[in-house]
Amino acid sequence: EAWHAALMLQPPAEVPALIARLDAHPAERLAWARTTLGLPSLAPYVAGRRLFPRAQLIHAGVGGAGLQHSPPALRDEVIAALGEADMVGVRDRQTLTHLHAAGIPAHLMPDPAVLTAERFGATIRAHASRGEVAAIGQRFPRGYLAVQFSADFGDDATLDTLAAQLSEAAAASDCGIVLFRAGSAPWHDTLDCLERLASRLPAAMVQVFRSLQLWDICALIAGSRGYCGSSLHGRIVATAFARPRLNVRPPQAGEPGKVQAYTDTWEAPE
């Protein structure tokens, strides 16, 4: 929604003060978000005819697994915008069912990130041969698990659980653990959480990967023994490079979200 979209564009150091000032005041936070974005929309990521009156509007492989739980006004705006589009392609059957029920003739198609290896393989291989990615390969010659998780996993009890299970996995696979961020916008991944997890693991077993460069991250996943994390796109990139993958959900998570919706649609049960 607009509030989250606007916050994610702010410098991370400024976000706590904005949340403290506006989060409990829905009307004020929406007004601030609209001013910040320069858009009146409740759902600014969904482009409609008001913004592009003469363009061909195509939504390709988008996700809306949580749409049915959105506030009614936001959901109505999304449905109206999608109803104006020339084509709507969604990435999971859960979203497809919601849109068909609303009268939107959507089609099922995978997330565009499935083409990562096909379209950008040469670029990613180049990044794998230099810099921090190459250093990781030298440090863990037997391979490594690429591990990522969002700030939702930052409480001590969850980090203790992750550390214990990752230690077992690394020992069983005889490989290292590389902790990385899939993104650093507010409410995504934080270096602090990774470093707190690393402090719970044997130093010889773990490395915190600091680069946020897109192709470095893809090269890290592509060169791993397997991916484990909370990111849907981390999983999709691992799939593109035929790597084993496993997603984790924070303890406070409710019903299955976008990752489950996507894997139920495209991956074999095994």
DOMAR-415501 format. One line per field, with one value per atom (N, C-alpha, C): residue number from 1; atom name; x, y, z. Coordinates in steps of 0.05 Angstrom, whole numbers, plus 5000, padded with zeros to 4 digits. Atoms other than C-alpha are relative to their C-alpha. Last residue first. Layout:
N
num NUM_...
atome CA_...
x X_...
y Y_...
z Z_...
REM end
This chain:
270
num 270_270_270_269_269_269_268_268_268_267_267_267_266_266_266_265_265_265_264_264_264_263_263_263_262_262_262_261_261_261_260_260_260_259_259_259_258_258_258_257_257_257_256_256_256_255_255_255_254_254_254_253_253_253_252_252_252_251_251_251_250_250_250_249_249_249_248_248_248_247_247_247_246_246_246_245_245_245_244_244_244_243_243_243_242_242_242_241_241_241_240_240_240_239_239_239_238_238_238_237_237_237_236_236_236_235_235_235_234_234_234_233_233_233_232_232_232_231_231_231_230_230_230_229_229_229_228_228_228_227_227_227_226_226_226_225_225_225_224_224_224_223_223_223_222_222_222_221_221_221_220_220_220_219_219_219_218_218_218_217_217_217_216_216_216_215_215_215_214_214_214_213_213_213_212_212_212_211_211_211_210_210_210_209_209_209_208_208_208_207_207_207_206_206_206_205_205_205_204_204_204_203_203_203_202_202_202_201_201_201_200_200_200_199_199_199_198_198_198_197_197_197_196_196_196_195_195_195_194_194_194_193_193_193_192_192_192_191_191_191_190_190_190_189_189_189_188_188_188_187_187_187_186_186_186_185_185_185_184_184_184_183_183_183_182_182_182_181_181_181_180_180_180_179_179_179_178_178_178_177_177_177_176_176_176_175_175_175_174_174_174_173_173_173_172_172_172_171_171_171_170_170_170_169_169_169_168_168_168_167_167_167_166_166_166_165_165_165_164_164_164_163_163_163_162_162_162_161_161_161_160_160_160_159_159_159_158_158_158_157_157_157_156_156_156_155_155_155_154_154_154_153_153_153_152_152_152_151_151_151_150_150_150_149_149_149_148_148_148_147_147_147_146_146_146_145_145_145_144_144_144_143_143_143_142_142_142_141_141_141_140_140_140_139_139_139_138_138_138_137_137_137_136_136_136_135_135_135_134_134_134_133_133_133_132_132_132_131_131_131_130_130_130_129_129_129_128_128_128_127_127_127_126_126_126_125_125_125_124_124_124_123_123_123_122_122_122_121_121_121_120_120_120_119_119_119_118_118_118_117_117_117_116_116_116_115_115_115_114_114_114_113_113_113_112_112_112_111_111_111_110_110_110_109_109_109_108_108_108_107_107_107_106_106_106_105_105_105_104_104_104_103_103_103_102_102_102_101_101_101_100_100_100_99_99_99_98_98_98_97_97_97_96_96_96_95_95_95_94_94_94_93_93_93_92_92_92_91_91_91_90_90_90_89_89_89_88_88_88_87_87_87_86_86_86_85_85_85_84_84_84_83_83_83_82_82_82_81_81_81_80_80_80_79_79_79_78_78_78_77_77_77_76_76_76_75_75_75_74_74_74_73_73_73_72_72_72_71_71_71_70_70_70_69_69_69_68_68_68_67_67_67_66_66_66_65_65_65_64_64_64_63_63_63_62_62_62_61_61_61_60_60_60_59_59_59_58_58_58_57_57_57_56_56_56_55_55_55_54_54_54_53_53_53_52_52_52_51_51_51_50_50_50_49_49_49_48_48_48_47_47_47_46_46_46_45_45_45_44_44_44_43_43_43_42_42_42_41_41_41_40_40_40_39_39_39_38_38_38_37_37_37_36_36_36_35_35_35_34_34_34_33_33_33_32_32_32_31_31_31_30_30_30_29_29_29_28_28_28_27_27_27_26_26_26_25_25_25_24_24_24_23_23_23_22_22_22_21_21_21_20_20_20_19_19_19_18_18_18_17_17_17_16_16_16_15_15_15_14_14_14_13_13_13_12_12_12_11_11_11_10_10_10_9_9_9_8_8_8_7_7_7_6_6_6_5_5_5_4_4_4_3_3_3_2_2_2_1_1_1
atome N_CA_C_N_CA_C_N_CA_C_N_CA_C_N_CA_C_N_CA_C_N_CA_C_N_CA_C_N_CA_C_N_CA_C_N_CA_C_N_CA_C_N_CA_C_N_CA_C_N_CA_C_N_CA_C_N_CA_C_N_CA_C_N_CA_C_N_CA_C_N_CA_C_N_CA_C_N_CA_C_N_CA_C_N_CA_C_N_CA_C_N_CA_C_N_CA_C_N_CA_C_N_CA_C_N_CA_C_N_CA_C_N_CA_C_N_CA_C_N_CA_C_N_CA_C_N_CA_C_N_CA_C_N_CA_C_N_CA_C_N_CA_C_N_CA_C_N_CA_C_N_CA_C_N_CA_C_N_CA_C_N_CA_C_N_CA_C_N_CA_C_N_CA_C_N_CA_C_N_CA_C_N_CA_C_N_CA_C_N_CA_C_N_CA_C_N_CA_C_N_CA_C_N_CA_C_N_CA_C_N_CA_C_N_CA_C_N_CA_C_N_CA_C_N_CA_C_N_CA_C_N_CA_C_N_CA_C_N_CA_C_N_CA_C_N_CA_C_N_CA_C_N_CA_C_N_CA_C_N_CA_C_N_CA_C_N_CA_C_N_CA_C_N_CA_C_N_CA_C_N_CA_C_N_CA_C_N_CA_C_N_CA_C_N_CA_C_N_CA_C_N_CA_C_N_CA_C_N_CA_C_N_CA_C_N_CA_C_N_CA_C_N_CA_C_N_CA_C_N_CA_C_N_CA_C_N_CA_C_N_CA_C_N_CA_C_N_CA_C_N_CA_C_N_CA_C_N_CA_C_N_CA_C_N_CA_C_N_CA_C_N_CA_C_N_CA_C_N_CA_C_N_CA_C_N_CA_C_N_CA_C_N_CA_C_N_CA_C_N_CA_C_N_CA_C_N_CA_C_N_CA_C_N_CA_C_N_CA_C_N_CA_C_N_CA_C_N_CA_C_N_CA_C_N_CA_C_N_CA_C_N_CA_C_N_CA_C_N_CA_C_N_CA_C_N_CA_C_N_CA_C_N_CA_C_N_CA_C_N_CA_C_N_CA_C_N_CA_C_N_CA_C_N_CA_C_N_CA_C_N_CA_C_N_CA_C_N_CA_C_N_CA_C_N_CA_C_N_CA_C_N_CA_C_N_CA_C_N_CA_C_N_CA_C_N_CA_C_N_CA_C_N_CA_C_N_CA_C_N_CA_C_N_CA_C_N_CA_C_N_CA_C_N_CA_C_N_CA_C_N_CA_C_N_CA_C_N_CA_C_N_CA_C_N_CA_C_N_CA_C_N_CA_C_N_CA_C_N_CA_C_N_CA_C_N_CA_C_N_CA_C_N_CA_C_N_CA_C_N_CA_C_N_CA_C_N_CA_C_N_CA_C_N_CA_C_N_CA_C_N_CA_C_N_CA_C_N_CA_C_N_CA_C_N_CA_C_N_CA_C_N_CA_C_N_CA_C_N_CA_C_N_CA_C_N_CA_C_N_CA_C_N_CA_C_N_CA_C_N_CA_C_N_CA_C_N_CA_C_N_CA_C_N_CA_C_N_CA_C_N_CA_C_N_CA_C_N_CA_C_N_CA_C_N_CA_C_N_CA_C_N_CA_C_N_CA_C_N_CA_C_N_CA_C_N_CA_C_N_CA_C_N_CA_C_N_CA_C_N_CA_C_N_CA_C_N_CA_C_N_CA_C_N_CA_C_N_CA_C_N_CA_C_N_CA_C_N_CA_C_N_CA_C_N_CA_C_N_CA_C_N_CA_C_N_CA_C_N_CA_C_N_CA_C_N_CA_C_N_CA_C_N_CA_C_N_CA_C_N_CA_C_N_CA_C_N_CA_C_N_CA_C_N_CA_C_N_CA_C_N_CA_C_N_CA_C_N_CA_C_N_CA_C_N_CA_C_N_CA_C_N_CA_C_N_CA_C_N_CA_C_N_CA_C_N_CA_C_N_CA_C_N_CA_C_N_CA_C_N_CA_C_N_CA_C_N_CA_C_N_CA_C_N_CA_C_N_CA_C_N_CA_C_N_CA_C_N_CA_C_N_CA_C_N_CA_C_N_CA_C_N_CA_C_N_CA_C_N_CA_C_N_CA_C
x 4975_5180_5023_5002_5113_5026_5010_5132_5001_4980_5141_4987_4979_5100_5019_5008_5033_5020_5022_5045_4992_4989_5113_4977_4984_5081_5010_5017_5026_5015_5015_5074_4982_4981_5121_4986_4994_5064_5020_5000_5035_5009_4979_5015_4997_5005_4968_5022_5027_4996_4997_5015_5069_4973_5025_5091_4983_5019_5144_4973_4996_5177_4979_5019_5172_5004_5008_5229_4980_5008_5241_4992_5018_5282_4993_5009_5321_4979_5019_5364_4991_4989_5398_4978_5003_5377_5014_4974_5404_5000_4989_5335_5027_5013_5309_5011_4988_5360_4988_4973_5338_5013_5003_5265_5027_5007_5282_4998_4976_5318_4995_4982_5259_5027_5010_5211_5019_5006_5254_4989_5028_5251_4991_5006_5315_4970_5019_5353_4994_5010_5391_4980_5029_5433_4993_5010_5504_4970_5004_5518_4994_4977_5547_4998_4994_5481_5023_5020_5461_5007_4997_5526_4980_4976_5524_5004_5007_5453_5022_5019_5475_4991_4985_5536_4982_4988_5491_5018_5019_5446_5013_5001_5500_4984_5029_5481_4998_5008_5550_4970_5008_5562_4990_4996_5565_4989_5021_5571_5008_4991_5614_4976_5019_5603_5014_5022_5635_4985_4989_5703_4979_4988_5671_5011_4971_5627_5012_4990_5555_5031_5009_5519_5011_4987_5558_4992_4972_5537_5014_5001_5464_5028_5008_5476_4998_4977_5515_4994_4980_5459_5023_5010_5407_5020_4999_5450_4990_4973_5461_5001_4982_5386_5026_4979_5337_5019_4987_5270_5022_5015_5225_5010_5013_5259_4981_5021_5296_4988_4996_5359_4980_5007_5351_5002_5013_5366_4992_5025_5415_4989_5002_5468_4973_5024_5492_5000_4996_5543_4973_5025_5545_5006_5003_5601_4973_4996_5602_4996_4971_5607_5005_4993_5534_5030_5009_5516_5009_4983_5559_4992_4973_5527_5018_5000_5457_5028_5004_5469_5001_4976_5499_4997_4980_5441_5026_5007_5391_5020_4998_5424_4995_4972_5435_5004_4986_5365_5029_5010_5335_5014_4989_5379_4991_4972_5361_5014_5000_5287_5029_5009_5294_5002_4979_5336_4992_5001_5286_5020_4979_5310_4998_4987_5270_5020_5020_5222_5011_4998_5284_4979_5008_5285_5002_5025_5324_4994_5011_5380_4975_5022_5424_4993_5007_5469_4975_5029_5495_4996_5014_5568_4970_5026_5617_4987_5019_5675_4972_4996_5724_4982_5015_5694_5003_5001_5743_4986_4973_5762_4999_4993_5690_5027_5016_5673_5007_4988_5731_4985_4977_5703_5014_5011_5636_5023_5009_5670_4990_5010_5708_4991_4985_5716_4987_4971_5697_5016_4992_5624_5031_4999_5611_5010_4978_5630_5003_4975_5586_5024_4997_5528_5025_4994_5537_5005_4972_5541_5008_4980_5478_5029_4978_5436_5022_4995_5379_5026_5001_5376_5008_4977_5399_5001_4974_5351_5024_4982_5292_5027_4992_5253_5020_4973_5255_5008_4979_5196_5028_4987_5148_5023_4981_5112_5011_4973_5049_5020_4980_4974_5027_4987_4926_5021_4971_4877_5010_4992_4807_5030_4976_4787_5010_5006_4715_5023_5007_4726_4995_5025_4722_4991_5022_4774_4973_5006_4819_4977_5012_4816_4992_5027_4826_4987_5017_4886_4971_5007_4918_4981_5015_4915_4991_5029_4936_4983_5008_5004_4969_4980_5045_4991_4994_4993_5016_4988_4988_5008_4991_4941_5010_4995_4931_5010_5003_4903_5006_4975_4893_4994_4994_4831_5023_5022_4804_5004_4995_4872_4978_4977_4862_5006_5007_4792_5023_5017_4813_4992_4983_4871_4983_4983_4826_5017_5017_4774_5016_5007_4827_4983_4975_4853_4994_4995_4783_5025_5018_4767_5005_5023_4829_4982_4994_4874_4975_4998_4861_5005_5026_4835_5000_5019_4897_4973_5013_4946_4978_5010_4967_4985_5020_4971_4989_5011_5032_4980_5002_5051_4988_4991_5074_5000_4987_5068_5010_4990_5018_5011_4997_5009_5012_4994_4982_5001_5009_4986_5009_4980_4994_4986_4998_4944_5019_5026_4917_5002_4991_4980_4975_4972_4971_5010_4997_4895_5029_5005_4893_5004_5026_4923_4998_5004_4990_4973_5018_4988_4993_4985_5050_4982_4985_5015_5015_4982_4962_5017_4996_4924_5019_5008_4934_5004_5022_4936_4993_5022_5006_4977_5011_5064_4977_4999_5100_4990_4973_5118_5002_4983_5053_5028_5008_5012_5017_4992_5052_4992_4971_5045_5009_4995_4969_5030_5007_4965_5005_4979_5005_4993_4975_4961_5021_5005_4896_5025_5004_4921_4996_5018_4949_4995_5025_4983_4978_5011_5040_4972_5024_5053_4986_5016_5104_4973_5008_5136_4980_5019_5137_4989_5025_5170_4978_5013_5221_4974_5012_5238_4986_5025_5245_4989_5023_5297_4974_4997_5359_4976_5007_5335_5002_4975_5337_4993_4986_5266_5027_4983_5240_5016_4978_5212_5019_4979_5171_5024_4986_5133_5023_4985_5114_5017_4976_5094_5017_4983_5047_5025_4985_5020_5019_5017_5000_5018
y 5010_4330_5021_5003_4365_4991_5027_4389_4996_5020_4464_4973_5006_4515_4977_4997_4530_4987_5018_4504_5000_5027_4538_4980_5004_4605_4971_4998_4604_4994_5025_4580_4999_5022_4637_4974_5000_4688_4978_4976_4672_4996_4999_4612_5025_5020_4630_5003_5011_4668_4979_5000_4681_4987_4985_4694_5000_5014_4639_5014_4992_4670_4987_4979_4629_5007_5000_4591_5022_4974_4574_4996_5004_4516_5027_4975_4510_4993_5007_4459_5025_5004_4493_4990_5028_4486_4994_5012_4555_4971_4994_4583_4987_5018_4549_5003_5027_4585_4980_5000_4650_4973_5002_4633_5000_5028_4617_4998_5017_4683_4972_4998_4715_4987_5015_4687_5002_4985_4712_4982_4991_4679_5013_4973_4639_5006_5001_4575_5029_4975_4566_4994_4999_4506_5027_5027_4483_4999_5013_4554_4970_5016_4582_4984_5018_4607_4981_5021_4638_4978_5014_4678_4976_5018_4696_4984_5022_4724_4979_5017_4765_4976_5014_4791_4981_5024_4806_4985_5021_4851_4975_4998_4889_4976_4998_4888_5003_4987_4863_5000_4972_4847_5013_4989_4771_5028_4980_4750_5012_4975_4687_5018_4980_4625_5024_5011_4558_5022_5013_4578_4991_4980_4628_4987_5001_4575_5018_5022_4601_4999_5024_4646_4974_5002_4708_4975_5010_4696_4997_5029_4702_4989_5013_4770_4970_5001_4791_4987_5019_4772_4997_5027_4808_4979_5006_4871_4972_5011_4870_4992_4982_4879_4986_5013_4847_5021_5022_4875_4988_5024_4917_4976_5005_4981_4976_4980_4971_4994_4986_4928_5022_4972_4873_5014_4999_4799_5028_4985_4804_5000_4977_4751_5014_4985_4699_5025_4972_4649_5014_4985_4582_5029_4975_4533_5012_4975_4461_5024_4994_4389_5026_4996_4375_5005_5023_4344_5002_5023_4396_4975_4996_4453_4976_5003_4427_5003_5028_4416_4996_5015_4485_4971_4995_4515_4986_5017_4481_5004_5029_4508_4983_5008_4577_4971_5000_4584_4990_5023_4564_4998_5024_4613_4975_5002_4668_4976_5009_4654_4997_5028_4659_4989_5018_4723_4970_5003_4762_4978_4988_4782_4997_5022_4735_5010_5014_4789_4978_4990_4828_4987_4972_4785_5007_4998_4721_5030_4973_4698_5000_4997_4636_5030_4971_4614_5004_4995_4545_5030_4985_4535_5000_4989_4494_5013_5023_4447_5010_5017_4502_4976_5025_4549_4982_5006_4607_4974_5007_4607_4992_5026_4606_4990_5020_4663_4972_5004_4704_4979_5017_4695_4993_5026_4724_4980_5014_4782_4972_4986_4806_4982_4978_4766_5010_5005_4702_5023_5022_4699_4997_4991_4768_4978_4981_4744_5010_5015_4683_5019_5012_4729_4984_4979_4771_4989_4991_4709_5022_5020_4679_5009_4986_4742_4981_4973_4722_5013_4999_4647_5027_5014_4646_5002_4988_4700_4986_4997_4676_5010_5027_4649_5001_5007_4721_4972_4996_4738_4992_4975_4705_5004_4999_4647_5028_5000_4654_5003_5010_4643_5000_5024_4687_4992_5003_4739_4973_5023_4752_4996_4992_4798_4975_4994_4785_5009_4972_4791_5008_4995_4716_5029_5011_4709_5004_4982_4756_4990_4975_4718_5018_5006_4650_5026_5004_4676_4995_4974_4704_4996_4986_4635_5028_5007_4601_5014_5022_4637_4996_5021_4682_4977_5003_4728_4975_5027_4753_4999_5005_4811_4972_5028_4839_4998_5015_4903_4970_5009_4933_4985_4982_4971_4991_5002_4914_5018_5024_4911_4997_4995_4983_4976_4980_4970_5005_5013_4907_5018_5018_4944_4986_4985_5001_4982_4990_4954_5016_5022_4918_5009_5006_4984_4977_4978_5006_4995_5000_4937_5022_4983_4935_5002_4971_4877_5016_4990_4805_5030_5003_4782_5009_4980_4811_4998_4989_4769_5020_5022_4724_5010_4987_4783_4980_5016_4769_5015_4986_4794_4983_5017_4752_5013_5025_4806_4985_5009_4863_4972_5029_4895_4994_5008_4965_4970_5028_4992_4990_5021_5067_4972_5009_5122_4976_5002_5141_4988_5004_5123_4997_4993_5149_4998_4972_5151_5009_4981_5088_5029_5000_5045_5021_4978_5026_4997_5010_4979_5023_5018_4996_4990_4986_5057_4982_5023_5018_5010_5016_5072_4977_5028_5119_4988_5002_5195_4971_5015_5198_4998_4984_5246_4986_5014_5192_5017_5010_5235_4986_4978_5274_4991_4989_5211_5024_5019_5178_5011_4998_5239_4982_4974_5242_5003_5002_5167_5026_5015_5175_4997_4984_5232_4984_4978_5194_5016_5009_5130_5022_4980_5161_4995_5003_5107_5020_5027_5098_4998_5002_5173_4973_4976_5200_4994_4991_5135_5024_5019_5107_5009_4997_5170_4981_4975_5170_5004_5002_5097_5025_5015_5108_4998_4982_5164_4985_4987_5120_5018_5017_5074_5015_5009_5131_4984_4982_5133_4989_4982_5096_5019_5015_5038_5016_5004_5087_4985_4975_5110_4997_4993_5040_5025_5017_5021_5007_4995_5080_4984_4975_5073_5006_4976_5000_5025
z 4989_4921_4999_4971_4912_5012_4994_4842_5030_4993_4837_5006_5020_4798_5006_5028_4831_4981_5005_4902_4970_5001_4900_4995_5025_4882_4998_5023_4934_4974_5002_4987_4976_5006_4973_4996_5028_4969_4992_5016_5037_4971_5020_5078_4982_5021_5136_4979_5000_5195_4979_5026_5206_5003_4998_5278_4975_4982_5277_5002_4972_5216_5018_4992_5152_5029_4972_5120_5005_4989_5047_5029_4978_5021_5011_4987_4957_5021_4979_4920_5015_4973_4862_5019_4992_4789_5026_5002_4768_5010_5027_4753_4996_5019_4816_4972_4995_4859_4981_5012_4825_5005_5029_4842_4986_5008_4914_4970_4994_4925_4991_5023_4890_5004_5023_4941_4977_5025_4998_4979_4999_5067_4974_4992_5062_5000_4978_5047_5007_4989_4982_5022_4996_4961_5013_4999_4945_5004_4974_4924_4997_4993_4860_5026_5022_4831_5007_5000_4898_4979_4975_4904_5001_5003_4830_5026_5017_4838_4997_4985_4898_4983_4979_4860_5016_5013_4800_5019_5009_4842_4989_5029_4880_4989_5008_4954_4970_5025_4975_4996_4996_5048_4974_5027_5051_5000_5008_5123_4974_5012_5129_4994_5009_5172_4988_5016_5188_4985_5024_5215_4980_5018_5262_4975_5000_5294_4979_5015_5294_5003_4988_5344_4987_4974_5325_5015_5003_5253_5026_5006_5273_4998_4975_5305_4997_4982_5244_5027_5010_5197_5019_4995_5239_4991_4971_5241_5006_4994_5166_5029_4986_5156_5006_4985_5107_5012_5014_5085_5017_4996_5129_4983_4974_5105_4999_4995_5039_5028_4975_5044_5005_5004_4993_5026_5027_4984_4993_5002_5042_4972_5018_5052_5002_4993_5103_4982_5008_5075_5004_5001_5111_4993_4984_5100_4997_5015_5076_5019_5001_5101_4983_5028_5083_4996_5015_5151_4970_4993_5187_4984_5010_5149_5006_5029_5161_4988_5007_5236_4969_4992_5245_4992_5021_5205_5006_5023_5252_4977_4993_5316_4975_4996_5288_5005_5026_5261_5003_5015_5328_4973_4987_5366_4985_5008_5315_5013_5028_5326_4991_5001_5402_4972_4990_5398_4998_4971_5355_5008_4984_5285_5030_4986_5241_5021_4984_5217_5017_4973_5194_5018_4996_5132_5029_4986_5120_5005_4999_5075_5016_4980_5072_5003_5001_5014_5017_5001_5035_4999_4979_5020_4995_5005_4979_5024_5001_4993_4995_5024_4974_4997_4996_5026_4975_4971_5033_5005_4990_4960_5029_5011_4937_5009_4986_4984_4990_4974_4956_5017_5004_4886_5026_5007_4908_4996_4975_4944_4994_4977_4882_5023_4989_4819_5026_5002_4782_5013_4983_4804_5001_4972_4775_5019_4997_4706_5028_4999_4714_5002_4973_4731_5003_4980_4669_5027_5005_4625_5019_4991_4656_4997_4988_4648_5010_5011_4602_5010_5030_4611_4989_5011_4684_4969_4991_4706_4987_5023_4663_5008_5008_4724_4976_4990_4749_4993_5020_4703_5010_4995_4754_4980_4978_4722_5004_5012_4680_5023_4983_4694_4986_5009_4655_5020_4996_4682_4989_5016_4654_5001_5015_4713_4984_5028_4734_4983_5003_4809_4971_4984_4819_4997_5015_4763_5014_5022_4801_4982_4990_4866_4977_4990_4832_5009_5023_4793_5008_5011_4856_4976_4979_4889_4990_5003_4824_5021_4983_4824_4998_4997_4779_5018_4971_4750_5004_4995_4678_5029_4972_4664_5002_4994_4593_5029_5025_4564_5004_5014_4632_4975_5022_4654_4983_5020_4697_4976_5017_4731_4979_5017_4755_4982_5021_4780_4981_5019_4817_4977_5015_4850_4978_5018_4871_4982_5022_4899_4980_5017_4940_4976_5015_4968_4980_5019_4988_4983_5023_5018_4979_4994_5062_4975_5000_5040_5008_4972_5062_5001_4987_4994_5029_5008_4961_5015_4976_5000_4994_4983_4942_5025_4983_4894_5020_4977_4852_5016_4974_4783_5021_4978_4724_5027_5008_4671_5025_4974_4681_4995_4998_4612_5028_4972_4601_5002_4998_4530_5028_5002_4539_4999_5028_4523_4996_5014_4592_4972_5028_4631_4982_5002_4703_4971_4991_4704_4997_5021_4661_5008_5014_4715_4979_5018_4746_4985_5021_4805_4982_5018_4847_4977_5021_4876_4981_5009_4914_4977_4976_4954_4994_4998_4895_5028_4981_4899_5007_5012_4869_5020_5021_4881_4986_5025_4920_4976_5005_4980_4972_5006_4978_4992_5025_4974_4991_5022_5029_4973_5004_5075_4977_5012_5064_4995_5028_5077_4986_5014_5141_4971_5003_5165_4985_5019_5152_4995_5028_5185_4980_5011_5249_4970_4986_5291_4990_5003_5241_5014_5018_5233_5002_5003_5283_4987_4974_5308_4998_4989_5238_5027_5016_5210_5011_4991_5267_4985_4974_5254_5010_4998_5179_5028_4996_5178_5005_4974_5187_5007_4977_5131_5027_4988_5079_5026_4982_5051_5009_5015_4990_5017_5011_5030_4983_4980_5071_4988_4995_5009_5020_5024_4987_5005_5001_5058_4976_4977_5064_5000_5004_4993_5023_5000_5000_5000
REM end
